[in-house]
Amino acid sequence: MTYRAPVADIAFTLKHSAGLKRVIEDGLYDDLSEDLVDAVLAEAGRFASDVVAPLNSVGDKHGTPLRDGAVIMPPGWQQAYRAWAQGGWNSVAAPAQWGGQGLPHALNAACIEMWNSASMAFGIGPVLTMAGIEALAGHGSADLQRTYLPKLVSGEWMGTMQLTEPQAGSDVGALRTRAERADDGSYRITGQKIFITYGEHDLTDNIIHFVLARLRDAPPGNKGISLFLVPKYLLNPDGTPGARNDVRCHSIEHKLGIHGSPTCTMVYGDGGGAVGYLIGEENRGLNCMFTMMNNARLAVALQGVGIAERATQQALAYARERRQGRAADGRDASPIIVHPDVRRMLMTMQALTRAARALSYATGVAIDRTHRGHDGADRKAGGERAALLTPVAKAFSTDIGTEVASLGVQVHGGMGYIEETGAAQHLRDARIAAIYEGTNGIQAIDLVTRKLPLAGGGAMKAYLDELREIIVAVAAVNDPALGSTAARLGEAVDSLDRATAWLLGRLDSARDTALAGATPYLRLFALAAGGTMLADDALAAIRMTGQGADAAPRIAAARFFAENLAVQSSGLERIVVDGADSITEAELAVS
Ligand SMILES: Cc1cc2nc3c(=O)[nH]c(=O)nc-3n(C[C@H](O)[C@H](O)[C@H](O)COP(=O)(O)OP(=O)(O)OC[C@H]3O[C@@H](n4cnc5c(N)ncnc54)[C@H](O)[C@@H]3O)c2cc1C
């Protein structure tokens, strides 16, 4: 079963619960029209479904073998990548000054979901190029920008993001890759990076590495990290790729999933040091990297949404075809979709996917407000909202990516465990997204320790107020089809409010207790917020009844989420508040 991009669903969520329509009406995007948004989504959906999706299993089976230092990408990938770049898909949200289309990040977010539904291994490569563009456009010198941005924006060259070393994973400050100042103002980079996505490949003529390294006289830890641009090929005076730089791929990893994405160990300085160019200031590299990381985290969130969408489509198709067992009304050999337990699995898959989509797109809209807000206050509010939602979108979407893909295997029964259906590949592919771009544990800690205290707790309070306003509106429509949606969501948001206050009260006095509750808290946040966003979409559909919109499926999705998933919030609140005391090292030592 292949993938068909759910363009109408994507457009609806993007415009309504995620807020794109509101900010278009507010004039945030100049003359951007909803028609243009629809046209871009439709075209992206076509490319993702027709060109990229058929390559997904090819990439899985072929992998990315390394021969004589060169990575051979799977058959058909080079042509597809080039057609993708020529179609302008790398430059959707890139700055117009460098050849980009300057369209909203939120719109690009929807496109990123579709690339990753089509193939996660394909979709992750451009994410790193886009992140590199952000860092270079935000912090690079005019000369570096002029030299590298046009080719990165067009997708003619791809980028990589290089933080990880054997002793420096979650703790980036432990990195040891060395940078030495050279007489000509450039630097010489020596050291080793591991797990580098698309560190070597044959899709483009040059690869631009964004590398974190440390100067000899740098302060220890995070304050002594600098960011360098290191091209695979140094450039000739006319800007074309010339001599090979002193960086190479030493080996590639054999891994659980995303086999079409080469994961490389990179070695710098066999011949004395790779030529690198400083981005931003010395020892301020982490600042520049944060620009990359926030966008990359949203993109990884969208990988979770994308894989969940594809797994759901596949499970739904299978459940309509596979005949097994007797339906409650006595029909024999019915399609398994008649069984309530199968329907529960399918509805859970769909509801989790839609909630994760809404949260991720809302993060994209907030990022746009950060850049384009009407005034300083608007941009600040956008920045705080983006900061608050980014870890929630990243961790929730990637967790549900795995859960939904696993349910997809379950819906297939034994056939799900057999590679030929493709359901197993989705599960294998999905698993990495909860680990890279900051593990989900690190996201939860970021949410609790850095995001909740933003604006003295004001950023979170403003968000809770907005969620409550939506719930009041849901109660006010008084539609019996919504069941107890408003009541269940109200309880979920109350749980979130109390758990927030509890954690904020312990950040200084009992930090370990707060940290122990971070992961269940993030889930609680996502269930309360995601459920409310689905209800917001249902409200929009109800308002649009008569304009051709069918509100019933959105009402059903919101109700299912509220009554079956958001109700887990009270248990999660209990875990946050009461569960931490039983999480001790002593307990583990006994076992
Ligand atoms: C396929 C793949 C592709 C990748 N691509 C890239 C890439 O392109 N560029 C790049 O730089 N890196 C990349 N990575 C590396 C990835 O970002 C790291 O693996 C990830 O950040 C986790 O680091 P680690 O593996 O060292 O795990 P560790 O940091 O050792 O973490 C192990 C466990 O301990 C937990 N933990 C660690 N520290 C804390 C803490 N302070 N508090 C609470 N829990 C903690 C983690 O949450 C995790 O569960 C990739 C990895 C893989 C597998």
Ligand as a Chemical Component Dictionary entry (heavy atoms), coordinates in Angstrom:
data_LIG
# 
_chem_comp.id                   LIG 
_chem_comp.type                 NON-POLYMER 
_chem_comp.pdbx_formal_charge   0 
_chem_comp.three_letter_code    LIG 
# 
loop_
_chem_comp_atom.comp_id 
_chem_comp_atom.atom_id 
_chem_comp_atom.alt_atom_id 
_chem_comp_atom.type_symbol 
_chem_comp_atom.charge 
_chem_comp_atom.model_Cartn_x 
_chem_comp_atom.model_Cartn_y 
_chem_comp_atom.model_Cartn_z 
_chem_comp_atom.pdbx_ordinal 
LIG C1  C1  C 0 20.461 7.437  13.000 1  
LIG C2  C2  C 0 21.047 8.576  13.771 2  
LIG C3  C3  C 0 21.250 9.791  13.142 3  
LIG C4  C4  C 0 21.838 10.854 13.835 4  
LIG N1  N1  N 0 22.114 12.033 13.183 5  
LIG C5  C5  C 0 22.871 12.973 13.801 6  
LIG C6  C6  C 0 23.363 14.110 13.082 7  
LIG O1  O1  O 0 23.083 14.289 11.893 8  
LIG N2  N2  N 0 24.162 14.989 13.732 9  
LIG C7  C7  C 0 24.491 14.829 15.048 10 
LIG O2  O2  O 0 25.227 15.657 15.576 11 
LIG N3  N3  N 0 24.037 13.770 15.770 12 
LIG C8  C8  C 0 23.242 12.840 15.175 13 
LIG N4  N4  N 0 22.799 11.749 15.873 14 
LIG C9  C9  C 0 23.122 11.632 17.275 15 
LIG C10 C10 C 0 21.919 11.859 18.190 16 
LIG O3  O3  O 0 21.546 13.205 18.157 17 
LIG C11 C11 C 0 22.310 11.352 19.597 18 
LIG O4  O4  O 0 22.349 9.943  19.514 19 
LIG C12 C12 C 0 21.325 11.807 20.653 20 
LIG O5  O5  O 0 21.431 13.192 20.869 21 
LIG C13 C13 C 0 21.559 11.097 22.000 22 
LIG O6  O6  O 0 22.894 11.099 22.366 23 
LIG P1  P1  P 0 23.580 9.718  22.786 24 
LIG O7  O7  O 0 23.328 8.733  21.719 25 
LIG O8  O8  O 0 24.998 9.985  23.164 26 
LIG O9  O9  O 0 22.779 9.237  24.068 27 
LIG P2  P2  P 0 23.086 9.669  25.567 28 
LIG O10 O10 O 0 23.274 11.144 25.649 29 
LIG O11 O11 O 0 24.143 8.798  26.122 30 
LIG O12 O12 O 0 21.706 9.316  26.272 31 
LIG C14 C14 C 0 21.351 7.990  26.687 32 
LIG C15 C15 C 0 20.073 8.082  27.514 33 
LIG O13 O13 O 0 20.313 8.881  28.686 34 
LIG C16 C16 C 0 19.414 9.970  28.738 35 
LIG N5  N5  N 0 20.108 11.156 29.246 36 
LIG C17 C17 C 0 21.326 11.614 28.879 37 
LIG N6  N6  N 0 21.611 12.739 29.565 38 
LIG C18 C18 C 0 20.570 13.000 30.368 39 
LIG C19 C19 C 0 20.255 14.027 31.304 40 
LIG N7  N7  N 0 21.072 15.043 31.532 41 
LIG N8  N8  N 0 19.071 13.960 31.953 42 
LIG C20 C20 C 0 18.207 12.954 31.702 43 
LIG N9  N9  N 0 18.438 11.961 30.828 44 
LIG C21 C21 C 0 19.608 11.988 30.166 45 
LIG C22 C22 C 0 18.923 10.185 27.297 46 
LIG O14 O14 O 0 17.650 10.794 27.259 47 
LIG C23 C23 C 0 18.921 8.762  26.763 48 
LIG O15 O15 O 0 17.727 8.126  27.096 49 
LIG C24 C24 C 0 22.178 10.697 15.212 50 
LIG C25 C25 C 0 21.934 9.470  15.843 51 
LIG C26 C26 C 0 21.416 8.414  15.144 52 
LIG C27 C27 C 0 21.239 7.100  15.838 53 
# 
loop_
_chem_comp_bond.comp_id 
_chem_comp_bond.atom_id_1 
_chem_comp_bond.atom_id_2 
_chem_comp_bond.value_order 
_chem_comp_bond.pdbx_ordinal 
LIG C1  C2  SING 1  
LIG C2  C3  SING 2  
LIG C2  C26 DOUB 3  
LIG C3  C4  DOUB 4  
LIG C4  N1  SING 5  
LIG C4  C24 SING 6  
LIG N1  C5  DOUB 7  
LIG C5  C6  SING 8  
LIG C5  C8  SING 9  
LIG C6  O1  DOUB 10 
LIG C6  N2  SING 11 
LIG N2  C7  SING 12 
LIG C7  O2  DOUB 13 
LIG C7  N3  SING 14 
LIG N3  C8  DOUB 15 
LIG C8  N4  SING 16 
LIG N4  C9  SING 17 
LIG N4  C24 SING 18 
LIG C9  C10 SING 19 
LIG C10 O3  SING 20 
LIG C10 C11 SING 21 
LIG C11 O4  SING 22 
LIG C11 C12 SING 23 
LIG C12 O5  SING 24 
LIG C12 C13 SING 25 
LIG C13 O6  SING 26 
LIG O6  P1  SING 27 
LIG P1  O7  DOUB 28 
LIG P1  O8  SING 29 
LIG P1  O9  SING 30 
LIG O9  P2  SING 31 
LIG P2  O10 DOUB 32 
LIG P2  O11 SING 33 
LIG P2  O12 SING 34 
LIG O12 C14 SING 35 
LIG C14 C15 SING 36 
LIG C15 O13 SING 37 
LIG C15 C23 SING 38 
LIG O13 C16 SING 39 
LIG C16 N5  SING 40 
LIG C16 C22 SING 41 
LIG N5  C17 SING 42 
LIG N5  C21 SING 43 
LIG C17 N6  DOUB 44 
LIG N6  C18 SING 45 
LIG C18 C19 SING 46 
LIG C18 C21 DOUB 47 
LIG C19 N7  SING 48 
LIG C19 N8  DOUB 49 
LIG N8  C20 SING 50 
LIG C20 N9  DOUB 51 
LIG N9  C21 SING 52 
LIG C22 O14 SING 53 
LIG C22 C23 SING 54 
LIG C23 O15 SING 55 
LIG C24 C25 DOUB 56 
LIG C25 C26 SING 57 
LIG C26 C27 SING 58 
# 
